[in-house]
Amino acid sequence: RGKIVAPHAAAARAALRKRGIVAGSFEVRGPAAPPRATAREITAFTRHLAGLLNAGVPLAQALQLIAHTPARCGVPRIADALAHHLANGHRFAAGLGAFSQHFDPFYRQLTAVGETSGTLAQVLARLAQERERVAAQRARMRAALVYPAAVLLLALAIAAALLLWVVPAFQLAFESFGAPLPPLTRAVVALSD
């Protein structure tokens, strides 16, 4: 007894046969959860696929090679589904539409153009390069925002400490004067209550 995730029963039998396992029966549990892959993993998939295509490997075989690569992410499942989509006579760019959470419209449109024009390897290499550039820019942006965020948090912590401990101490001193407090001072004292 065990579990295997496959797009269909024939693929499940083939995967088990490759492992030397003969299954007597299958129990379909319903659709599998969609494969999970990070943006970095999709970029690596794009770069890997571009390299295989540049080396002269046909698209269907390149996708099968990636699908059989051991990995913990969902990229092999995505590649296997795309290879199956191609084997059924559909276009690569159309297959990417099934994984719209991983491949945005820009990615899908550029691959459609590359597929039509016969320059898919170059288009994928450019896409990988652009995705890497955008990821590096995001990382720089996050790093640049860390210092201002830390300063803001520290300022808020200091203001809260002043309102909780310092202002109440001064409130007693102000009340001992017996004179009416200015509106701004009353507002600060009200905040500390």
C-alpha positions in Angstrom: 0.0 0.0 0.0 1.3 3.4 -0.9 0.6 6.7 -2.7 1.8 8.1 -6.0 0.9 11.4 -7.5 0.4 11.2 -11.3 -1.7 13.1 -13.8 -3.5 9.9 -14.9 -3.6 6.1 -14.2 -1.3 5.2 -17.1 1.4 7.6 -15.8 1.0 6.1 -12.3 1.5 2.5 -13.7 4.5 3.6 -15.8 6.1 5.3 -12.8 5.6 2.2 -10.6 6.9 0.0 -13.4 10.1 2.0 -13.6 10.6 1.4 -9.9 10.0 -2.4 -10.4 6.6 -2.3 -8.7 3.6 -4.1 -10.1 0.3 -2.6 -8.9 -2.7 -4.9 -8.7 -5.2 -2.1 -8.3 -5.5 1.7 -8.0 -7.7 3.8 -5.9 -8.2 7.2 -7.3 -8.2 9.8 -4.5 -9.3 12.7 -6.6 -7.2 15.5 -8.1 -3.8 16.0 -6.5 -2.9 19.3 -4.9 -1.4 21.7 -7.5 2.4 21.5 -7.6 4.2 24.1 -5.5 7.2 25.9 -6.9 8.8 29.1 -5.9 9.7 31.9 -8.3 13.4 30.9 -7.9 12.6 27.3 -8.9 10.6 28.4 -11.9 13.5 30.6 -13.0 15.9 27.6 -12.6 13.4 25.4 -14.6 13.4 28.1 -17.4 17.2 28.3 -17.4 17.5 24.5 -17.4 15.0 24.1 -20.3 16.7 26.9 -22.3 20.1 25.1 -21.9 18.7 21.8 -23.0 17.0 23.3 -26.0 20.2 25.2 -26.9 22.0 21.8 -26.7 19.7 20.5 -29.4 17.4 18.4 -27.2 13.8 18.4 -28.5 11.3 20.1 -26.3 9.3 17.0 -25.3 12.5 15.1 -24.4 13.9 18.1 -22.5 10.7 18.3 -20.4 10.9 14.6 -19.7 14.5 15.0 -18.6 13.5 17.7 -16.2 10.4 15.7 -15.1 12.7 12.8 -14.1 15.1 15.0 -12.2 14.8 14.2 -8.4 13.6 17.3 -6.7 11.4 18.2 -3.7 9.7 21.1 -5.4 6.8 20.8 -7.9 8.9 21.5 -11.0 9.2 17.8 -12.0 5.4 17.5 -11.8 5.0 20.7 -13.9 7.5 19.4 -16.5 5.8 16.0 -16.6 2.4 17.6 -17.2 3.8 19.9 -19.9 5.4 16.9 -21.6 2.1 15.0 -21.5 0.4 18.1 -22.9 2.8 18.2 -25.8 2.4 14.5 -26.4 -1.3 15.1 -26.8 -0.6 17.5 -29.6 -1.0 20.8 -27.8 1.4 23.7 -27.9 3.9 24.3 -25.1 2.6 27.9 -24.4 -0.9 26.6 -24.1 0.3 24.0 -21.6 1.8 26.7 -19.4 -1.7 28.2 -19.0 -2.6 25.2 -16.8 0.0 26.6 -14.3 -1.0 30.2 -14.4 0.0 30.7 -10.8 3.6 29.9 -11.8 3.8 31.4 -15.3 2.4 34.9 -15.7 0.7 36.1 -19.0 4.0 37.8 -20.1 5.9 34.5 -19.7 3.2 32.6 -21.6 3.0 35.2 -24.4 6.7 35.3 -24.9 7.0 31.5 -25.0 4.1 31.5 -27.6 6.1 33.9 -29.7 9.3 31.9 -29.3 7.5 28.7 -30.1 5.9 30.1 -33.3 9.1 31.8 -34.5 11.4 28.8 -33.7 13.5 30.7 -31.2 12.1 29.2 -28.0 15.6 28.5 -26.5 16.6 32.1 -26.9 13.3 33.4 -25.5 13.5 31.1 -22.5 17.1 32.2 -21.9 16.0 35.8 -22.0 13.1 35.1 -19.7 15.4 33.4 -17.2 17.7 36.4 -17.4 14.9 38.8 -16.8 13.4 36.8 -13.9 16.9 36.7 -12.3 17.3 40.5 -12.7 13.8 41.1 -11.2 14.6 38.8 -8.3 17.9 40.5 -7.6 16.2 43.9 -7.7 13.5 42.8 -5.2 16.2 41.5 -2.9 18.0 44.8 -3.1 14.7 46.6 -2.4 14.0 44.5 0.7 17.5 45.0 2.0 17.1 48.8 1.5 13.9 48.8 3.5 15.2 46.9 6.5 17.0 49.9 8.1 14.1 52.4 7.8 11.7 49.8 9.1 14.0 49.1 12.1 14.3 52.8 12.9 10.5 53.2 12.7 9.9 50.3 15.0 12.5 51.6 17.5 10.9 55.1 17.4 7.5 53.5 18.0 8.9 51.5 20.9 10.4 54.6 22.5 7.2 56.6 22.1 5.2 53.8 23.7 7.7 53.6 26.6 7.4 57.3 27.1 3.6 57.2 27.1 3.5 54.3 29.5 6.0 55.3 32.1 7.3 58.8 31.7 4.1 60.8 31.0 2.2 59.3 34.0 5.1 60.4 36.3 4.9 63.9 35.0 1.1 63.8 35.2 1.4 63.7 39.0 3.7 66.7 39.0 1.4 68.7 36.7 -1.6 68.0 38.9 0.3 69.3 42.0 0.6 72.7 40.3 -3.1 73.2 40.3 -3.0 75.3 37.1 -5.0 74.2 34.0 -2.8 72.3 31.5 -2.3 73.5 27.9 -4.4 71.6 25.3 -1.3 69.8 23.8 -0.2 68.6 27.3 -3.7 67.4 28.0 -3.7 65.4 24.7 -0.4 63.7 25.6 -1.7 62.9 29.1 -4.9 61.5 27.6 -2.9 59.3 25.2 -0.9 57.8 28.1 -4.2 56.8 30.0 
